[in-house]
Amino acid sequence: MSYEVTASRKRPRVFGEMVGQEFVVATLRASIQQGRIAHAYLFGGPRGVGKTTTARILAKALNCRQGATDTPCGECDACREISQGVSLDVIEIDGASNTSVNDVREIKYEVLFSPNSCRYKIYIIDEVHMLSNSAFNALLKTIEEPPPYIVFIFATTEIHKVPATIRSRCQQFNFRLLGIRDIREKLREVSEEMKVAAEEEALLWIARESTGSLRDAYTLLDQAMSFSQGRITLAKLKEKLGIVGVDELNELFRSLVDGESRKALELAAEILARGVAVEQFVVNLVEYFRNILFLLNGIETEEILGFSARSFPEDLVGSLTQHQVERGLELLLDLYRKLRFSLNQRFELELAVSRLARLGSLITPEEIRAGIRSLRTGVPEAPGASTESTEEPVAESGNRGELKEMLIGALRRKRPTLASALAKAAAWSLHQGKLTIVFKGDDKFSSELVLKESAMVCRAAAEATGGPIQLSVVQREEARPERGNPGLDEQVQMVKKIFKGEIVQGD
């Protein structure tokens, strides 16, 4: 017996076998049960979701020997002929290769003849949007007032290209993409039937890559079965199909968060050396950053992520702010748009990876404005911390150096900007559970950032010292000149602080 691909072998034969199109199936079955048979139907939706299959099932339901029924028997001559595609009364036409007005005129003449042996003569026109305007115009009258034994079923992946005059004469059904869960269940069912072991991660990847098309999922599964030797694993898919695994992306993302551009570029080179296409690599990076963004917003649904939330280490998920992740995602999407016209796609990718390694130091315009505002108005009070102003530096004591290094090290991955701000502190003091951090008078931005993240600083310090910590941030004020106009001196000092300038004495 000749081999039959899974997409053909598993094609639904009755409405009950349809997956993911509950509204369409329920409406068609109800209309058949009530005898409300329309003279024209328009099925629109993405590829591989069941439009043509539903058209054939509807044709069998209308012509089954049991009468118009929502459960065709599949055994009578009419059902078998329709399933095999040899029925004289169910005519399937490819709209992409029969686009002219002359092709449609033949249909106009044929509809004048009654069915050969069935109850209805049914025309199934696939990719109907490919018909020319003249062909559509020739169909108008026939669709609007056909003989009572004629039913038209149109299918298209681009329903917006079908003229409104045609759509208004049809009952329109919008088919949707299938969910990852539904596709994975069908893939598991097929692998069990074929007695092929398959990892859940591998089936999940195939379901995600099919982008909602069950036919595409079956095609990928057949390809995987051909080289998996009885066991489909994610490792084999990565090796044979040239894909990037989530573990590799986790390692690459960690190097980007740590600002290690050299390591990130080396990892990218290793991935490309395995034969992974640049475009595919960029697509995988986009999906990864998208998942990190969703996890930051508390979305952990496997059907949305395409991966288990456990695949992403918690410390990595929180290592960048939402704004930084959004900026990285924006950079990658822009890169994908540029690849088509790029002089060298690999160079474009390497440049993007180098830029992504600086995401940790990215700050929002709001943070910049807040820094400028703090120079004008002073540092505001934050919960769990206090701000003091002193003209004398606070003495450091105890294990201050070790504590400082531990804090900066602990926060560098989670909040690199905060760690950088702590590293700029002029002095530290830890006494009886009170941690005092001193900043210079011209570094109010760093002090404000530490105040804003005071809760995190206190938690990290408590973990390092083993006891509760109370944080105090001190701003060391600079000595003011005693002579001259006081008001003018303050303005000069303000301008100096904002623009990081120096005062030059004139003649």
C-alpha positions in Angstrom: 0.0 0.0 0.0 1.4 3.4 -1.0 2.3 5.9 1.7 -0.2 8.6 2.6 0.9 11.8 4.2 -0.5 12.5 7.6 -2.4 15.7 6.5 -4.4 13.6 4.0 -4.8 10.5 6.2 -6.0 12.5 9.2 -8.3 14.8 7.2 -11.7 15.0 9.0 -14.6 13.0 7.4 -17.4 14.4 9.5 -18.2 17.6 11.4 -17.5 15.9 14.7 -13.8 15.4 13.7 -13.2 19.1 13.1 -10.8 20.8 15.5 -10.8 24.4 16.6 -13.7 25.7 14.5 -16.6 25.1 16.9 -18.6 28.1 15.8 -18.5 27.2 12.2 -19.4 23.6 12.8 -22.2 24.4 15.2 -23.8 26.9 12.8 -23.6 24.6 9.7 -25.0 21.6 11.6 -27.9 23.7 13.0 -28.7 25.1 9.5 -28.8 21.6 8.1 -31.0 20.3 10.9 -33.5 23.1 10.3 -33.4 22.8 6.5 -32.0 26.3 6.1 -29.6 25.6 3.2 -28.0 28.7 1.7 -27.3 28.9 -2.0 -23.7 30.3 -1.4 -21.2 30.0 1.4 -17.9 31.9 1.8 -15.2 30.3 4.0 -12.3 32.7 4.9 -9.3 32.2 7.0 -5.6 31.2 7.2 -4.1 28.3 5.4 -4.4 24.8 6.8 -7.3 25.4 9.2 -10.0 23.3 7.5 -11.8 25.5 4.9 -11.7 23.0 2.0 -12.2 20.1 4.3 -15.4 21.7 5.8 -16.6 22.3 2.2 -16.3 18.6 1.4 -18.0 17.6 4.6 -20.9 20.0 3.9 -21.2 18.6 0.4 -21.5 15.1 1.8 -24.0 16.3 4.4 -26.2 17.7 1.7 -26.0 14.7 -0.7 -25.9 11.7 1.7 -28.5 9.1 0.9 -29.9 9.6 4.4 -31.1 13.0 3.3 -29.6 16.3 4.2 -28.0 15.4 7.5 -25.4 16.8 9.8 -23.9 13.3 10.2 -23.3 11.9 6.8 -22.8 8.1 6.8 -19.6 8.0 4.7 -20.7 4.7 3.3 -23.1 5.5 0.5 -22.1 6.0 -3.1 -22.4 9.8 -2.9 -20.3 10.1 0.3 -17.6 7.8 -1.1 -17.4 9.6 -4.4 -17.1 13.0 -2.7 -14.4 11.7 -0.4 -12.4 10.3 -3.3 -13.0 13.5 -5.4 -14.7 11.7 -8.3 -18.3 12.8 -7.9 -19.9 14.3 -11.0 -22.1 16.5 -8.9 -19.4 18.0 -6.6 -17.0 20.0 -8.8 -13.9 21.4 -7.2 -12.3 24.3 -9.0 -8.9 26.0 -8.4 -9.5 29.7 -8.5 -5.8 30.4 -9.0 -5.7 28.6 -12.4 -9.2 29.3 -13.6 -9.3 33.1 -13.3 -10.8 34.2 -16.6 -14.3 35.2 -17.4 -14.5 32.3 -19.9 -14.0 29.8 -17.1 -16.9 31.4 -15.2 -19.1 31.4 -18.3 -18.8 27.6 -18.4 -20.1 27.4 -14.9 -23.1 29.6 -15.9 -24.0 27.1 -18.6 -23.4 24.0 -16.5 -25.7 25.1 -13.7 -28.7 24.9 -16.1 -28.4 21.1 -15.9 -29.7 19.2 -12.9 -27.5 17.0 -10.8 -26.5 13.6 -12.2 -27.3 11.4 -9.2 -27.1 13.6 -6.1 -29.6 16.0 -4.5 -27.4 19.1 -5.0 -24.9 20.1 -7.6 -22.1 21.8 -5.6 -19.3 24.0 -6.8 -16.3 24.3 -4.5 -14.0 27.2 -5.7 -10.8 27.3 -3.7 -8.7 30.6 -3.6 -11.7 32.4 -5.0 -10.0 35.8 -4.5 -7.7 35.0 -7.5 -10.6 35.4 -9.9 -10.5 38.5 -12.1 -13.0 41.3 -11.7 -14.7 40.3 -15.0 -15.1 36.7 -13.7 -16.6 38.0 -10.4 -19.0 40.2 -12.3 -20.0 37.2 -14.5 -20.8 35.2 -11.3 -23.0 37.8 -9.6 -26.3 37.0 -11.2 -25.7 33.2 -10.9 -24.8 33.4 -7.2 -27.8 35.7 -6.4 -30.5 33.6 -8.2 -29.2 30.1 -8.9 -31.4 27.1 -9.6 -32.7 25.4 -6.3 -30.3 22.4 -6.7 -27.1 24.6 -6.9 -24.9 25.4 -4.0 -21.7 27.4 -4.2 -18.9 27.1 -1.6 -16.1 29.6 -1.9 -12.8 29.3 0.1 -10.1 31.9 0.4 -7.1 32.9 2.5 -7.6 36.6 1.6 -11.2 37.3 2.2 -10.6 41.1 2.0 -9.8 40.7 -1.8 -13.3 39.2 -2.5 -15.5 42.0 -3.8 -18.2 43.2 -1.5 -20.8 42.4 -4.1 -19.9 38.7 -3.8 -19.6 38.7 0.0 -23.1 40.2 0.4 -24.6 37.3 -1.6 -22.9 34.6 0.6 -23.2 33.3 4.1 -19.7 34.2 5.4 -17.8 32.0 7.9 -14.4 33.1 9.4 -12.1 30.2 10.2 -9.6 30.9 13.0 -6.0 29.7 13.7 -5.9 26.6 15.9 -4.5 26.9 19.4 -1.2 25.3 20.4 -2.9 23.0 22.8 -5.3 21.6 20.2 -2.5 21.1 17.7 -0.2 19.3 20.2 -3.1 16.9 21.1 -3.5 16.0 17.5 0.3 15.5 17.1 0.4 13.3 20.2 -2.5 11.3 18.8 -0.7 10.7 15.5 2.6 9.8 17.1 0.8 7.2 19.3 -0.9 5.8 16.2 2.4 5.5 14.4 4.1 4.1 17.5 6.7 6.8 17.5 7.8 8.1 20.9 7.9 11.9 21.0 9.0 14.3 23.7 6.5 16.9 24.9 9.0 19.7 24.3 9.4 18.5 20.7 5.6 18.3 20.0 5.2 21.7 21.6 7.9 23.2 19.3 6.2 21.7 16.2 2.8 23.0 17.4 4.3 26.5 17.9 6.2 26.5 14.6 3.0 25.6 12.7 1.6 29.0 13.6 -2.0 27.8 14.0 -2.1 25.6 10.9 -2.8 21.9 11.5 -1.8 21.0 8.0 1.6 22.6 8.5 2.0 20.8 11.9 1.3 17.4 10.3 3.9 18.2 7.5 6.5 19.1 10.1 5.7 15.9 12.1 6.1 13.8 9.0 9.5 15.4 8.4 10.5 14.8 12.0 9.5 11.1 11.8 11.6 10.6 8.7 14.9 11.3 10.5 14.1 10.6 14.2 14.4 6.8 14.0 11.3 6.1 16.2 11.9 8.8 18.8 11.3 12.5 18.2 13.3 14.8 20.5 13.9 18.5 20.6 17.7 17.9 20.3 17.2 16.1 17.0 14.9 18.8 15.7 17.6 21.4 16.6 20.3 19.4 14.9 18.4 18.6 11.7 16.2 21.6 11.2 18.7 24.3 12.2 16.8 25.8 15.1 18.0 27.6 18.2 17.0 26.0 21.5 15.7 27.9 24.5 18.8 26.8 26.6 21.1 28.5 24.1 19.0 31.6 24.0 19.0 31.7 27.9 22.8 31.6 27.8 23.0 34.3 25.1 20.5 36.5 27.0 22.5 36.2 30.2 25.6 37.4 28.4 23.6 40.3 27.0 22.3 41.2 30.5 25.8 41.1 31.9 27.1 43.4 29.2 29.5 40.7 27.9 29.4 41.6 24.3 32.4 39.4 23.4 30.8 36.3 24.9 27.5 37.2 23.2 29.2 37.6 19.8 31.0 34.2 20.2 27.8 32.4 21.1 26.1 33.9 18.1 29.0 32.8 15.9 28.7 29.2 17.3 24.9 29.1 16.5 25.4 30.4 12.9 28.3 27.9 12.4 25.7 25.1 12.9 23.9 26.2 9.8 21.2 28.2 11.4 20.0 30.9 9.0 20.4 34.5 10.1 16.7 35.2 9.6 15.7 32.2 11.6 18.1 33.2 14.4 16.5 36.7 14.5 13.0 35.2 14.6 14.1 33.0 17.5 15.5 36.1 19.3 12.3 38.0 18.7 10.2 35.2 20.2 12.5 35.0 23.2 12.4 38.7 24.0 8.6 38.6 23.5 8.4 35.7 26.1 10.5 37.6 28.6 8.2 40.6 28.1 5.1 38.5 28.8 6.7 36.9 31.9 7.6 40.3 33.2 3.9 41.1 33.0 2.9 37.9 34.8 1.8 35.9 31.7 2.9 32.3 32.0 0.3 30.5 29.8 2.1 27.8 27.8 -0.2 28.3 24.8 0.8 32.0 24.6 4.5 31.6 25.3 5.0 28.5 23.2 7.3 27.2 26.0 6.9 26.2 29.6 7.5 29.2 31.9 10.0 26.9 33.7 12.3 27.1 30.7 13.2 30.7 31.6 15.3 31.2 34.8 13.7 33.6 37.3 16.9 35.6 37.7 17.0 36.2 33.9 13.4 37.2 33.7 13.9 40.0 36.2 17.4 41.1 35.1 16.1 43.8 32.8 13.3 46.3 33.2 10.2 46.2 31.0 11.4 49.3 29.1 14.8 47.7 28.4 13.1 44.5 27.1 10.7 46.5 24.9 13.7 48.4 23.5 15.5 45.1 22.7 12.4 43.7 21.0 12.0 46.9 19.0 15.7 46.7 17.9 15.3 43.1 16.7 12.1 43.7 14.8 13.8 46.6 13.1 16.7 44.3 12.3 14.3 41.7 10.7 12.8 44.4 8.4 16.3 45.5 7.3 17.6 42.0 6.5 15.9 41.8 3.1 18.0 44.8 1.8 21.1 44.2 3.8 24.6 44.1 2.3 25.5 41.3 4.7 22.9 39.8 7.0 25.5 38.4 9.4 27.1 41.8 9.9 23.7 43.3 10.7 23.0 40.6 13.2 26.4 41.0 14.9 25.9 44.8 15.2 22.5 44.2 16.8 24.0 41.7 19.3 26.6 44.2 20.2 24.0 46.9 20.8 21.8 44.5 22.8 24.7 44.0 25.2 24.3 47.6 26.3 20.6 47.2 27.2 21.4 47.0 30.9 22.6 50.6 31.0 19.6 52.0 29.1 17.4 54.4 31.1 14.1 55.8 30.1 13.4 59.5 29.2 11.3 59.7 32.4 14.4 58.7 34.5 16.5 61.3 32.8 13.8 64.0 33.4 13.6 62.8 37.0 17.4 63.2 37.4 17.3 66.7 36.0 14.3 67.5 38.3 16.2 66.3 41.3 19.0 68.7 40.6 16.5 71.5 40.8 14.3 70.4 43.7 16.4 68.1 45.7 16.0 64.4 46.4 12.5 63.3 47.5 11.8 61.0 50.4 11.2 57.4 49.6 9.6 54.6 51.6 12.0 52.6 53.8 14.8 55.2 53.4 15.7 58.7 54.5 17.7 61.5 53.0 20.0 63.7 55.0 22.3 66.6 54.1 25.6 67.0 55.8 28.8 68.9 55.2 31.0 66.2 56.7 31.5 62.8 55.2 30.1 59.8 57.1 32.9 57.6 58.3 33.0 54.1 57.0 33.4 51.3 59.5 33.2 47.5 59.9 32.9 45.2 57.0 31.8 48.1 54.7 34.1 47.1 51.8 32.9 43.5 51.8 29.3 44.5 52.1 29.6 47.0 49.2 31.1 44.4 46.9 28.4 41.8 47.9 25.6 44.3 47.3 26.9 45.4 43.9 27.6 41.8 42.9 24.1 40.6 43.9 22.3 43.4 42.1 24.5 43.6 38.9 22.4 40.9 37.1 19.0 41.9 38.4 19.4 45.7 38.3 22.6 46.6 36.5 21.7 50.3 36.6 21.2 50.2 40.3 24.4 48.4 40.9 26.2 51.1 38.8 24.6 53.8 41.0 25.8 52.1 44.2 29.3 51.8 42.9 29.4 55.6 42.6 28.8 56.1 46.3 31.4 58.3 48.0 31.2 56.5 51.4 29.4 53.6 53.2 28.7 53.1 56.9 27.0 50.1 58.7 26.2 50.5 62.4 23.6 48.6 64.4 21.6 47.6 61.4 21.6 51.1 59.8 23.3 51.3 56.4 24.3 54.8 55.4 25.3 55.5 51.8 26.8 58.8 51.0 26.8 60.4 47.5 28.6 63.5 46.3 26.5 66.6 45.9 26.7 66.6 42.1 25.5 63.0 41.9 21.9 63.4 42.9 20.7 61.1 40.1 22.4 58.1 41.6 21.1 58.9 45.1 17.6 59.3 43.8 17.8 55.9 42.0 19.0 54.2 45.2 16.1 55.8 47.0 13.7 54.6 44.4 15.0 51.1 44.7 15.5 51.2 48.4 13.4 48.2 49.1 15.6 46.0 46.8 18.8 47.4 48.4 17.5 46.6 51.9 16.6 43.1 50.9 20.0 42.5 49.3 21.8 43.9 52.3 19.7 41.8 54.7 20.6 38.7 52.8 24.3 39.7 53.0 24.3 40.5 56.7 21.7 38.1 58.0 19.7 40.7 59.8 17.2 43.6 59.1 18.6 46.7 57.5 17.5 50.3 57.6 18.7 52.4 54.8 19.8 56.0 54.9 21.0 57.9 51.8 23.1 61.0 52.5 23.8 63.8 50.0 27.0 65.6 50.7 26.6 69.2 49.8 29.4 71.2 48.3 30.8 74.3 49.9 29.2 77.5 48.6 31.2 80.7 47.9 30.7 83.3 50.6 31.2 86.4 48.5 29.1 87.8 45.7 25.4 87.7 45.1 23.9 84.7 46.9 21.0 84.3 44.5 23.3 84.6 41.4 25.8 82.0 42.9 23.0 79.5 43.4 21.9 79.8 39.8 25.5 79.4 38.6 25.9 76.3 40.7 22.6 74.9 39.3 23.7 75.4 35.7 27.0 73.8 36.5 25.4 70.7 38.0 22.9 70.3 35.2 25.4 70.6 32.3 28.3 69.0 34.2 30.4 72.1 33.4 33.3 74.0 34.9 33.4 77.7 36.0 36.0 79.6 34.1 37.0 83.0 35.5 37.0 85.8 33.0 39.0 89.1 32.9 
